Amino acid sequence: MAGRRRWTTEEILDAAAELLRTSDAESFSVRKLAAVLGTDSSSLYRHFRSKTELMRAVADRVLAAAMDGFRPEGDWKHRLIALALRVREAFGSQPQLAAVWGRYASGGAGSRLVMEEVLQALRASGLPDEEIPVRYHRLAVLIAALIASEARVSTITPQEYEQGMEHFRVAVLGADPERFPALAHFAREVRPLGADRRAAFEEILAAQLAQIEAEIGASRPTGP
C-alpha cells in the first residue's frame, strides 16, 4: 500500500495560511491542519517544532511577500511610510494573518527585511545611533497595532458591520446633551472606527515621524 504523501514546508505553510483565512489564531491547531492535509500531527512536527513556530513562519511569509520587489525612494520619511503601507496592504488582503503577526512575532527572513529597511531609514534621518533602537521599537509597535486593529474590523461580516454602524449611530446621535455635551456637539462629525482607515493610518504614522524629525532638529547644534 502506498504511504502517505510527504508534504513540503511550503505546502504546509500554504495550507496553514488558507486555514487561518477561514478561522482564527485561537481555534487553529496543528491537529486541524494535519486533518486538512490528510496526515497526522507528528509529520508536521518534523517541519515545525511547535504551533508557535508554525504561526511565526506563516506570518513571516506575508512580510517576505510584502518586501519582494520593494525599492524605497525618497527621503527617510517617505521610505518608512511606503514600507508601512506595503505591509498594511499585504495583511489587508489576509486580515486573519494580521492577528497572527501581532501575537506571534516573526523572526524569519521577511521580518529581517522589514527591520533592516526601518533601521536604514532611521539612520538616514540623522538620528544618533544610540536613539535608533528605541525609535524602531516605537514605530514597530505603532504599525503592528494599527494593522491588527484594522484587521479586526476587516474580518467582520457585512451584516455585523451594518449592525455595528447602527449601534454607533444610535449611541452617538442619541447621546444626552446634558450628560454628554461634547459628544452631542460633535455627533454628526464623529466617524466610526471603520471609516477612512487608510487616511487615519497615514496621519497617525506621519505624526510619529514628524515628532522624530522635530527631535532631530532640536538636537542639532545651532550656528554661532
PASE-546205 format. One record per residue (C-alpha): residue number from 1; residue in three letters; x, y, z. Coordinates in steps of 0.1 Angstrom, whole numbers, plus 5000, padded with zeros to 4 digits. Layout:
BEGIN
+------+------+------+------+------+
! resi ! resn !    X !    Y !    Z !
+------+------+------+------+------+
!  NUM !  ALA !    X !    Y !    Z !
...
+------+------+------+------+------+
END
This chain:
BEGIN
+------+------+------+------+------+
! resi ! resn !    X !    Y !    Z !
+------+------+------+------+------+
!    1 !  MET ! 5000 ! 5000 ! 5000 !
!    2 !  ALA ! 5013 ! 5034 ! 4991 !
!    3 !  GLY ! 5024 ! 5055 ! 5020 !
!    4 !  ARG ! 5011 ! 5089 ! 5029 !
!    5 !  ARG ! 5021 ! 5119 ! 5009 !
!    6 !  ARG ! 5051 ! 5138 ! 5022 !
!    7 !  TRP ! 5042 ! 5175 ! 5023 !
!    8 !  THR ! 5069 ! 5201 ! 5018 !
!    9 !  THR ! 5074 ! 5230 ! 5042 !
!   10 !  GLU ! 5060 ! 5255 ! 5016 !
!   11 !  GLU ! 5029 ! 5233 ! 5010 !
!   12 !  ILE ! 5023 ! 5231 ! 5048 !
!   13 !  LEU ! 5026 ! 5269 ! 5051 !
!   14 !  ASP ! 5002 ! 5274 ! 5022 !
!   15 !  ALA ! 4976 ! 5251 ! 5038 !
!   16 !  ALA ! 4981 ! 5268 ! 5072 !
!   17 !  ALA ! 4976 ! 5302 ! 5057 !
!   18 !  GLU ! 4944 ! 5291 ! 5039 !
!   19 !  LEU ! 4931 ! 5275 ! 5071 !
!   20 !  LEU ! 4938 ! 5307 ! 5091 !
!   21 !  ARG ! 4919 ! 5328 ! 5065 !
!   22 !  THR ! 4887 ! 5308 ! 5073 !
!   23 !  SER ! 4893 ! 5306 ! 5111 !
!   24 !  ASP ! 4914 ! 5324 ! 5137 !
!   25 !  ALA ! 4945 ! 5320 ! 5157 !
!   26 !  GLU ! 4927 ! 5308 ! 5188 !
!   27 !  SER ! 4909 ! 5279 ! 5171 !
!   28 !  PHE ! 4938 ! 5270 ! 5148 !
!   29 !  SER ! 4957 ! 5238 ! 5158 !
!   30 !  VAL ! 4983 ! 5216 ! 5143 !
!   31 !  ARG ! 4958 ! 5187 ! 5145 !
!   32 !  LYS ! 4933 ! 5206 ! 5124 !
!   33 !  LEU ! 4960 ! 5214 ! 5098 !
!   34 !  ALA ! 4970 ! 5178 ! 5097 !
!   35 !  ALA ! 4934 ! 5168 ! 5091 !
!   36 !  VAL ! 4932 ! 5192 ! 5062 !
!   37 !  LEU ! 4963 ! 5177 ! 5047 !
!   38 !  GLY ! 4952 ! 5141 ! 5053 !
!   39 !  THR ! 4982 ! 5133 ! 5075 !
!   40 !  ASP ! 4990 ! 5132 ! 5112 !
!   41 !  SER ! 5004 ! 5159 ! 5135 !
!   42 !  SER ! 5037 ! 5141 ! 5140 !
!   43 !  SER ! 5045 ! 5145 ! 5103 !
!   44 !  LEU ! 5041 ! 5183 ! 5106 !
!   45 !  TYR ! 5062 ! 5185 ! 5137 !
!   46 !  ARG ! 5091 ! 5172 ! 5116 !
!   47 !  HIS ! 5089 ! 5206 ! 5099 !
!   48 !  PHE ! 5079 ! 5228 ! 5128 !
!   49 !  ARG ! 5087 ! 5221 ! 5164 !
!   50 !  SER ! 5055 ! 5238 ! 5178 !
!   51 !  LYS ! 5023 ! 5256 ! 5168 !
!   52 !  THR ! 5040 ! 5289 ! 5177 !
!   53 !  GLU ! 5069 ! 5282 ! 5153 !
!   54 !  LEU ! 5045 ! 5273 ! 5125 !
!   55 !  MET ! 5024 ! 5305 ! 5131 !
!   56 !  ARG ! 5055 ! 5326 ! 5131 !
!   57 !  ALA ! 5065 ! 5311 ! 5098 !
!   58 !  VAL ! 5031 ! 5318 ! 5083 !
!   59 !  ALA ! 5032 ! 5355 ! 5094 !
!   60 !  ASP ! 5068 ! 5358 ! 5081 !
!   61 !  ARG ! 5058 ! 5347 ! 5046 !
!   62 !  VAL ! 5034 ! 5377 ! 5044 !
!   63 !  LEU ! 5062 ! 5400 ! 5054 !
!   64 !  ALA ! 5086 ! 5384 ! 5028 !
!   65 !  ALA ! 5060 ! 5387 ! 5001 !
!   66 !  ALA ! 5054 ! 5424 ! 5010 !
!   67 !  MET ! 5092 ! 5431 ! 5007 !
!   68 !  ASP ! 5095 ! 5413 ! 4974 !
!   69 !  GLY ! 5105 ! 5438 ! 4948 !
!   70 !  PHE ! 5103 ! 5467 ! 4973 !
!   71 !  ARG ! 5125 ! 5496 ! 4962 !
!   72 !  PRO ! 5123 ! 5525 ! 4986 !
!   73 !  GLU ! 5125 ! 5560 ! 4971 !
!   74 !  GLY ! 5126 ! 5595 ! 4986 !
!   75 !  ASP ! 5137 ! 5607 ! 5020 !
!   76 !  TRP ! 5136 ! 5586 ! 5052 !
!   77 !  LYS ! 5100 ! 5596 ! 5060 !
!   78 !  HIS ! 5088 ! 5586 ! 5025 !
!   79 !  ARG ! 5106 ! 5553 ! 5028 !
!   80 !  LEU ! 5090 ! 5545 ! 5061 !
!   81 !  ILE ! 5056 ! 5555 ! 5050 !
!   82 !  ALA ! 5059 ! 5534 ! 5018 !
!   83 !  LEU ! 5071 ! 5504 ! 5038 !
!   84 !  ALA ! 5043 ! 5507 ! 5064 !
!   85 !  LEU ! 5017 ! 5509 ! 5036 !
!   86 !  ARG ! 5032 ! 5480 ! 5018 !
!   87 !  VAL ! 5030 ! 5458 ! 5050 !
!   88 !  ARG ! 4994 ! 5471 ! 5057 !
!   89 !  GLU ! 4983 ! 5462 ! 5022 !
!   90 !  ALA ! 4999 ! 5427 ! 5025 !
!   91 !  PHE ! 4980 ! 5419 ! 5057 !
!   92 !  GLY ! 4949 ! 5438 ! 5044 !
!   93 !  SER ! 4943 ! 5410 ! 5019 !
!   94 !  GLN ! 4948 ! 5384 ! 5046 !
!   95 !  PRO ! 4934 ! 5401 ! 5077 !
!   96 !  GLN ! 4933 ! 5369 ! 5098 !
!   97 !  LEU ! 4970 ! 5367 ! 5095 !
!   98 !  ALA ! 4975 ! 5402 ! 5109 !
!   99 !  ALA ! 4964 ! 5389 ! 5143 !
!  100 !  VAL ! 4989 ! 5360 ! 5139 !
!  101 !  TRP ! 5016 ! 5385 ! 5132 !
!  102 !  GLY ! 5006 ! 5407 ! 5162 !
!  103 !  ARG ! 5006 ! 5377 ! 5186 !
!  104 !  TYR ! 5035 ! 5356 ! 5172 !
!  105 !  ALA ! 5063 ! 5379 ! 5164 !
!  106 !  SER ! 5082 ! 5367 ! 5134 !
!  107 !  GLY ! 5120 ! 5364 ! 5133 !
!  108 !  GLY ! 5124 ! 5350 ! 5099 !
!  109 !  ALA ! 5137 ! 5364 ! 5066 !
!  110 !  GLY ! 5107 ! 5386 ! 5060 !
!  111 !  SER ! 5109 ! 5401 ! 5094 !
!  112 !  ARG ! 5146 ! 5408 ! 5090 !
!  113 !  LEU ! 5140 ! 5425 ! 5057 !
!  114 !  VAL ! 5114 ! 5448 ! 5073 !
!  115 !  MET ! 5137 ! 5455 ! 5103 !
!  116 !  GLU ! 5166 ! 5463 ! 5080 !
!  117 !  GLU ! 5146 ! 5488 ! 5060 !
!  118 !  VAL ! 5132 ! 5506 ! 5090 !
!  119 !  LEU ! 5167 ! 5508 ! 5107 !
!  120 !  GLN ! 5183 ! 5521 ! 5075 !
!  121 !  ALA ! 5157 ! 5547 ! 5070 !
!  122 !  LEU ! 5161 ! 5559 ! 5106 !
!  123 !  ARG ! 5198 ! 5561 ! 5101 !
!  124 !  ALA ! 5192 ! 5582 ! 5071 !
!  125 !  SER ! 5171 ! 5606 ! 5092 !
!  126 !  GLY ! 5202 ! 5617 ! 5111 !
!  127 !  LEU ! 5192 ! 5602 ! 5144 !
!  128 !  PRO ! 5222 ! 5593 ! 5166 !
!  129 !  ASP ! 5228 ! 5556 ! 5166 !
!  130 !  GLU ! 5220 ! 5552 ! 5203 !
!  131 !  GLU ! 5185 ! 5565 ! 5198 !
!  132 !  ILE ! 5176 ! 5544 ! 5168 !
!  133 !  PRO ! 5167 ! 5511 ! 5186 !
!  134 !  VAL ! 5141 ! 5529 ! 5207 !
!  135 !  ARG ! 5126 ! 5547 ! 5178 !
!  136 !  TYR ! 5125 ! 5515 ! 5158 !
!  137 !  HIS ! 5106 ! 5498 ! 5186 !
!  138 !  ARG ! 5080 ! 5526 ! 5189 !
!  139 !  LEU ! 5074 ! 5525 ! 5151 !
!  140 !  ALA ! 5071 ! 5487 ! 5151 !
!  141 !  VAL ! 5046 ! 5488 ! 5180 !
!  142 !  LEU ! 5026 ! 5515 ! 5163 !
!  143 !  ILE ! 5025 ! 5499 ! 5128 !
!  144 !  ALA ! 5017 ! 5465 ! 5142 !
!  145 !  ALA ! 4989 ! 5479 ! 5165 !
!  146 !  LEU ! 4973 ! 5498 ! 5136 !
!  147 !  ILE ! 4974 ! 5469 ! 5112 !
!  148 !  ALA ! 4960 ! 5445 ! 5139 !
!  149 !  SER ! 4932 ! 5470 ! 5147 !
!  150 !  GLU ! 4922 ! 5473 ! 5111 !
!  151 !  ALA ! 4923 ! 5435 ! 5107 !
!  152 !  ARG ! 4897 ! 5431 ! 5134 !
!  153 !  VAL ! 4873 ! 5454 ! 5116 !
!  154 !  SER ! 4881 ! 5437 ! 5082 !
!  155 !  THR ! 4872 ! 5402 ! 5094 !
!  156 !  ILE ! 4836 ! 5410 ! 5105 !
!  157 !  THR ! 4807 ! 5401 ! 5081 !
!  158 !  PRO ! 4788 ! 5428 ! 5062 !
!  159 !  GLN ! 4758 ! 5421 ! 5084 !
!  160 !  GLU ! 4779 ! 5426 ! 5116 !
!  161 !  TYR ! 4793 ! 5458 ! 5101 !
!  162 !  GLU ! 4759 ! 5473 ! 5094 !
!  163 !  GLN ! 4747 ! 5463 ! 5129 !
!  164 !  GLY ! 4778 ! 5480 ! 5144 !
!  165 !  MET ! 4771 ! 5511 ! 5123 !
!  166 !  GLU ! 4735 ! 5512 ! 5135 !
!  167 !  HIS ! 4746 ! 5509 ! 5172 !
!  168 !  PHE ! 4772 ! 5536 ! 5166 !
!  169 !  ARG ! 4746 ! 5560 ! 5151 !
!  170 !  VAL ! 4722 ! 5553 ! 5180 !
!  171 !  ALA ! 4749 ! 5558 ! 5206 !
!  172 !  VAL ! 4763 ! 5590 ! 5191 !
!  173 !  LEU ! 4733 ! 5608 ! 5177 !
!  174 !  GLY ! 4711 ! 5598 ! 5206 !
!  175 !  ALA ! 4736 ! 5610 ! 5233 !
!  176 !  ASP ! 4720 ! 5630 ! 5261 !
!  177 !  PRO ! 4735 ! 5666 ! 5257 !
!  178 !  GLU ! 4732 ! 5671 ! 5294 !
!  179 !  ARG ! 4753 ! 5641 ! 5303 !
!  180 !  PHE ! 4775 ! 5640 ! 5272 !
!  181 !  PRO ! 4777 ! 5677 ! 5260 !
!  182 !  ALA ! 4809 ! 5673 ! 5239 !
!  183 !  LEU ! 4796 ! 5641 ! 5222 !
!  184 !  ALA ! 4763 ! 5657 ! 5214 !
!  185 !  HIS ! 4780 ! 5687 ! 5200 !
!  186 !  PHE ! 4803 ! 5667 ! 5176 !
!  187 !  ALA ! 4778 ! 5638 ! 5170 !
!  188 !  ARG ! 4774 ! 5645 ! 5133 !
!  189 !  GLU ! 4811 ! 5648 ! 5126 !
!  190 !  VAL ! 4824 ! 5619 ! 5147 !
!  191 !  ARG ! 4834 ! 5590 ! 5125 !
!  192 !  PRO ! 4833 ! 5553 ! 5134 !
!  193 !  LEU ! 4865 ! 5533 ! 5137 !
!  194 !  GLY ! 4860 ! 5516 ! 5104 !
!  195 !  ALA ! 4858 ! 5548 ! 5084 !
!  196 !  ASP ! 4888 ! 5561 ! 5063 !
!  197 !  ARG ! 4912 ! 5536 ! 5078 !
!  198 !  ARG ! 4940 ! 5543 ! 5053 !
!  199 !  ALA ! 4938 ! 5580 ! 5059 !
!  200 !  ALA ! 4939 ! 5575 ! 5096 !
!  201 !  PHE ! 4968 ! 5551 ! 5093 !
!  202 !  GLU ! 4988 ! 5576 ! 5072 !
!  203 !  GLU ! 4981 ! 5605 ! 5095 !
!  204 !  ILE ! 4990 ! 5587 ! 5127 !
!  205 !  LEU ! 5022 ! 5574 ! 5112 !
!  206 !  ALA ! 5031 ! 5608 ! 5098 !
!  207 !  ALA ! 5026 ! 5624 ! 5132 !
!  208 !  GLN ! 5050 ! 5599 ! 5147 !
!  209 !  LEU ! 5076 ! 5606 ! 5120 !
!  210 !  ALA ! 5071 ! 5644 ! 5124 !
!  211 !  GLN ! 5079 ! 5640 ! 5161 !
!  212 !  ILE ! 5111 ! 5622 ! 5153 !
!  213 !  GLU ! 5120 ! 5649 ! 5128 !
!  214 !  ALA ! 5113 ! 5677 ! 5153 !
!  215 !  GLU ! 5135 ! 5660 ! 5179 !
!  216 !  ILE ! 5163 ! 5656 ! 5154 !
!  217 !  GLY ! 5161 ! 5693 ! 5146 !
!  218 !  ALA ! 5161 ! 5703 ! 5183 !
!  219 !  SER ! 5192 ! 5682 ! 5190 !
!  220 !  ARG ! 5213 ! 5697 ! 5162 !
!  221 !  PRO ! 5237 ! 5724 ! 5173 !
!  222 !  THR ! 5227 ! 5759 ! 5162 !
!  223 !  GLY ! 5252 ! 5782 ! 5145 !
!  224 !  PRO ! 5272 ! 5809 ! 5163 !
+------+------+------+------+------+
END
